[in-house]
Amino acid sequence: MPKGARRCTFRLSTITVPAEGHLVEESALLGLFTCPGCRRFVTREPIICCSKGHVVCPVCAVDYRGSCPNCRQRIVLERNHQLEKVAQCINFPTEGGSNNCLSL
């Protein structure tokens, strides 16, 4: 970890936050919103997580029968309102016009 950096724990995962005066690395932030099943960004509401905090898109939640594609833990069907607010502030990159998982 770089000198002066500090570790912050989101419910989702741990990212390294650079020393004061620096921005969080974009790839680390985008990684928090990546579904482990389809590898697409989860940017639309509802944003749901498994019991260990991995973000899972609604399509993969159904396809994987309620189990997290990453750790096989149960998917909690409660919205993560904090992540939804953060997602509204991020300009997600697009791939071929649309890379968001669709809501069911």
N, C-alpha and C positions, 0 to 999 in steps of 0.2 A: 504494500500500500504506500502511495507517495507520502512524503513527509508533509505534515499539516492536514492530511486528509482525515476524514472521520467516517465511520461506518454507520449507516442508517438502516434500520430494518423496517420495511413495509410489511404488511401482513402477507404480501405475495412472495417476496424474496429479499435478499440483502444486496444492496448496491453500495458502491463506494462514492461518497460525496467529496469532491475535491476541496482543498483548503479554501478559506474565505476569499471571496472576490472572484471565484471561478464558477462556471456553470457546470451542471451535471452533464455527463457525456450523453449525447443523444441516443446512442445505441443501447445504453443501459436503461434509459427511460422507456424506449420503445420495446425493449425486451419484456418489461412488466406487462405489456398489453398484447403479447403474442400467445395465441392458443397453442398448446403443445400437441394437439391432435392434427390440425390442418396447417399450422405455422403461419396463419394469417393474423392480422391485427384485429383485436376485439375493440371496436370503437363505438359501437351502437349500444344503446340501452336495451335490455338489461345486461349489465356486466356481472357475471356470476363466477364463483370460485369453488374449488374443492375445499374440503375440511383442512387441508394444509396450506391453502391460500393461492394455489395456482389458478390463473385466469383461464376459463374455458368458455368457448363460444357456444351459443345455444344449439347450433347444428351438431357439434361434436358431443355436447351433453346428451343428446338423443342417440347419436350414432354409437357412442361408447356405453350406452345403457346406464347413465347416471354415475359412471365411474370416471375419474380423472385419467386422461390419456397418459399423463406423466407419472403419477404415483399410484394409480388405481384406488385412491381414497374416494369416499362418497362425495358427490357434488352437492353443495349446499344451495338450495334454490332460493336463497335470499339475495337481493341485489346489493352490490357493493357501491353505495352512494358516493363514497369518497373517491373511488376510482372513476366513477362516471363524471364527477366534477373535474377531475384532473384531465380526463380524456377530452373534455370540451375545450381545454386550453392548448391542446397539442395539434399541430398540423401534421397529420400522418402522411407518409409518402404513399403514392398510389402506384399500382402496377397494372398496366393495361386498362386503365379507366376506373377499376374498382377492385379493391383487395380486402374489403370488409366482409366478415361473415354476416349472413343475413339473419335477422331475427325471425323466430318461428311465429 
